[in-house]
Amino acid sequence: MPIGKVKWFDAERGFGFVTNPGEEDCFVGAAVLPDGVEELVPGQRIEFDVAEGRRGPQALRVVVLDEGPRRRASKYTPEQLAGMISDMVTMLETKVQPDLQQGRRVERKTGRQVAEILRAVAKELDV
């Protein structure tokens, strides 16, 4: 039985793909997951049998070997994040936009502060 890593898995659609060392990637459907396992996580290692299906190789008799990498937990609550975005929009409208509309670049200090806030918000939204 080959051991591969989950490339992606969409629990809503009920399928995904797993790497098959030295071979073509395998389709893995929710129907072949072990009892109690409802989804797979990208990067998770699984052991499986391979069968040739209509559209290519398919994983059968899946055995989950580890939990896989977990996404980091969000640092802020949705309410805190909403406040950060509101403050960010206000800052963009009051400090950045007026300078740009007058054909000037934003001061370096202001630009760095705004960029830092934008990165923090983007990192939270990407969780």
Stockholm file with secondary structure:
# STOCKHOLM 1.0

chainA/1-127         MPIGKVKWFDAERGFGFVTNPGEEDCFVGAAVLPDGVEELVPGQRIEFDVAEGRRGPQALRVVVLDEGPRRRASKYTPEQLAGMISDMVTMLETKVQPDLQQGRRVERKTGRQVAEILRAVAKELDV
#=GR chainA/1-127 SS CCEEEEEEEETTTTEEEECCTTSCCEEEEGGGSCTTCCCCCTTCEEEEEEEEETTEEEEEEEEECCCCCCCCCCSSCHHHHHHHHHHHHHHIIIIIHHHHHTTCCCCHHHHHHHHHHHHHHHHHHTC
#=GC SS_cons         CCEEEEEEEETTTTEEEECCTTSCCEEEEGGGSCTTCCCCCTTCEEEEEEEEETTEEEEEEEEECCCCCCCCCCSSCHHHHHHHHHHHHHHIIIIIHHHHHTTCCCCHHHHHHHHHHHHHHHHHHTC
//
